[in-house]
Amino acid sequence: MIMKYSSLLLIPLLTACGVLQPVKDVSVNYLLDPLVAARSVTGGSPSIAVARPKLPGYLDRQQLVSRSPGGEMQMNDFQLWGEPLDKGISRVTAINLARLTNSVNIQPIESFVTMDYDSLLEIRISRFEPDANGHVILECTWKLQPVSGTVTNPRSFRTVIESQAPIPATGPQTQRIAAMNEALARLARMITTVL
C-alpha cells in the first residue's frame, strides 16, 4: 500500500523536475497542389482515370528526399508528406487535367466505383526531386491507355524547374513544393496535347 502511494507521488516529482515533459512535434507535413487555374468544370468528356504513379523505391517514403552533389540521398525525419506521394501526384494530376479539359470525369482511379472511364493514365516516375543545384527535376514516362483498344506506347517527359537559390535539404520546403507543383502542371499540359 505504501509502495502504491509512493509511486503516485513520484509522477508529480518527475514532472516538476522536467524528466516527464511532453515532446513537441516539430515535423512539417507538405501537400502537393494543382497550379492550373481553378474554374467551374462542367463537361463530361474526356473520361480518364488517373492511376497512382509507379515511384522508384527511394521516393516511396514519407520523408521528402533530396540528393547531394555526390549522389547521396538526404532525408529529414521532420520534413514529411501529408499523404503518400503517389496518391498526391495522381490527385493533383487529375485536378490539373480536369481544369485544362473542362471534364468532371477525370479523377484518381480510386474515385471511380466502376469502370466508368474511357482511358487510364499510367505514369512511371524515374526522378522527382531537387538536384544538387536545387533545380527540381521530373522525369517520367506516361501513357493514356484506352480501356478497349490496342495497347498504346509510353511517352517520355522531362522538365526542370530552375531555382533562384539552392533548395536546402532541411528547413522550410515551400520553394521545393512550389517547383514540384509547377512540374506536375507542365506534365498535365503535355498530356492534354494528345487528348
C-alpha positions as a printed Julia matrix, in Angstrom:
195×3 Matrix{Float64}:
   0.0    0.0     0.0
   2.85   2.39    0.85
   4.56   1.47   -2.41
   1.43   2.36   -4.39
   1.21   5.85   -2.84
   4.94   6.49   -3.16
   4.8    5.79   -6.91
   1.87   8.2    -7.25
   3.98  10.88   -5.55
   6.89  10.11   -7.85
   4.99  11.16  -11.02
   4.49  14.83   -9.99
   8.08  14.94   -8.75
   9.45  13.69  -12.1
   7.19  16.09  -14.0
   8.33  19.03  -11.88
  11.97  18.12  -12.46
  11.48  18.08  -16.23
  12.01  14.36  -16.7
   8.47  13.64  -17.97
   7.86  16.67  -20.18
   5.72  16.3   -23.3
   7.69  16.18  -26.53
   6.78  18.85  -29.08
   6.23  17.54  -32.59
   8.37  19.75  -34.85
   7.65  17.87  -38.08
   6.14  19.73  -41.02
   3.77  17.98  -43.41
   3.53  19.04  -47.06
   0.91  18.51  -49.75
   1.1   18.97  -53.5
  -1.44  21.39  -55.02
  -2.75  21.89  -58.56
  -1.44  25.02  -60.28
  -3.8   25.12  -63.25
  -6.21  27.96  -62.53
  -9.39  26.91  -60.76
 -12.6   27.23  -62.73
 -16.03  25.7   -62.83
 -15.62  22.32  -64.53
 -18.84  21.19  -66.21
 -18.01  18.95  -69.19
 -18.28  15.17  -69.25
 -15.53  14.31  -71.68
 -12.84  13.02  -71.72
 -13.34  10.35  -69.08
  -9.94   9.41  -67.65
  -8.9    7.51  -64.54
  -5.52   8.59  -63.21
  -3.66   5.64  -61.72
  -1.24   6.12  -58.86
   2.16   6.55  -60.47
   4.89   3.98  -60.07
   7.67   5.54  -57.97
  11.28   4.44  -57.56
  11.87   2.92  -54.13
  13.89   5.83  -52.82
  10.94   8.23  -53.36
   8.29   5.88  -52.0
   8.56   7.04  -48.39
   7.04   9.58  -46.04
  10.15  11.78  -45.88
  10.98  14.32  -48.57
  14.11  13.18  -50.4
  16.96  15.27  -51.84
  20.28  14.41  -53.48
  23.67  15.76  -52.52
  26.21  16.73  -55.22
  27.81  13.28  -54.83
  24.51  11.46  -55.36
  23.96  10.78  -51.67
  20.32  10.57  -50.68
  19.31  13.06  -47.99
  16.17  12.77  -45.87
  14.91  14.72  -42.92
  12.6   12.97  -40.46
  10.84  16.27  -39.8
  10.0   17.16  -43.45
   7.17  14.78  -44.32
   4.5   14.23  -46.93
   0.97  14.72  -45.61
  -0.23  11.89  -47.88
   1.58   9.18  -49.84
   3.5   10.85  -52.66
   1.97   8.62  -55.36
  -1.54   9.49  -54.15
  -0.73  13.2   -54.13
   0.65  13.07  -57.68
  -2.45  11.29  -59.03
  -4.78  13.69  -57.18
  -3.02  16.82  -58.47
  -2.65  15.44  -62.0
  -6.37  14.63  -62.12
  -7.34  18.13  -60.95
  -4.94  19.81  -63.38
  -6.25  17.73  -66.3
  -9.88  18.28  -65.32
  -9.36  22.04  -65.28
  -7.48  22.03  -68.58
 -10.09  19.92  -70.39
 -13.25  21.09  -68.56
 -14.12  17.48  -67.67
 -15.61  16.36  -64.36
 -14.78  12.78  -65.41
 -11.04  12.97  -64.81
 -10.33  11.61  -61.36
  -7.92   9.4   -59.45
  -8.78   5.77  -60.14
  -9.87   5.26  -56.5
 -12.72   7.73  -57.08
 -14.38   5.55  -59.72
 -16.81   2.94  -58.38
 -16.94   1.01  -61.65
 -15.03   1.24  -64.92
 -16.92   4.37  -65.99
 -13.87   5.81  -67.75
 -12.63   5.51  -71.31
  -8.88   5.66  -70.65
  -6.41   5.01  -67.86
  -3.49   7.38  -67.39
  -0.39   5.48  -66.27
   2.72   7.33  -65.09
   6.11   5.84  -64.21
   8.34   8.31  -62.43
  12.09   7.81  -62.51
  13.03  11.07  -60.78
  11.13  13.79  -58.92
  13.3   15.76  -56.5
  15.78  18.64  -56.42
  19.21  18.05  -57.94
  22.47  19.2   -56.35
  21.86  22.76  -57.65
  18.36  22.92  -56.2
  16.56  22.58  -59.54
  13.54  20.26  -59.29
  13.62  17.58  -61.97
  10.65  15.49  -63.04
  11.5   12.58  -65.33
   8.82  10.08  -66.22
   7.06   8.1   -68.87
   3.3    8.22  -69.29
   0.65   6.68  -71.46
  -3.06   7.11  -71.93
  -4.35   3.57  -72.29
  -7.86   3.15  -73.73
  -9.99   0.66  -71.77
 -10.92  -1.04  -75.03
  -8.45  -0.92  -77.86
  -4.84  -1.59  -78.65
  -2.05  -1.05  -76.17
  -0.5    2.4   -76.52
   3.18   3.17  -76.29
   4.54   5.23  -73.39
   5.81   8.76  -73.97
   8.8   10.34  -72.24
   8.57  13.57  -70.28
  11.3   15.59  -68.61
  11.16  19.06  -67.14
  13.5   21.08  -64.95
  12.16  23.84  -62.71
  15.11  26.11  -62.13
  15.6   27.53  -58.66
  16.72  31.08  -57.9
  18.53  29.79  -54.82
  19.59  26.3   -53.69
  16.79  24.36  -52.01
  18.07  23.27  -48.6
  17.68  19.64  -47.53
  16.5   20.89  -44.14
  14.3   23.81  -43.19
  11.15  25.06  -44.95
  10.46  23.32  -48.25
   7.89  25.74  -49.71
  10.12  26.6   -52.7
  10.59  22.91  -53.44
   6.87  22.12  -53.2
   6.03  25.07  -55.47
   8.52  23.76  -58.05
   7.06  20.24  -57.84
   3.57  21.7   -58.36
   4.82  23.55  -61.45
   6.39  20.35  -62.82
   3.07  18.49  -62.46
   1.23  21.35  -64.19
   3.68  21.1   -67.12
   3.09  17.35  -67.31
  -0.69  17.86  -67.4
  -0.34  20.41  -70.21
   1.76  17.93  -72.19
  -0.84  15.18  -71.69
  -3.66  17.42  -72.97
  -1.85  17.78  -76.3
  -2.85  14.18  -77.17
  -6.46  14.38  -75.98
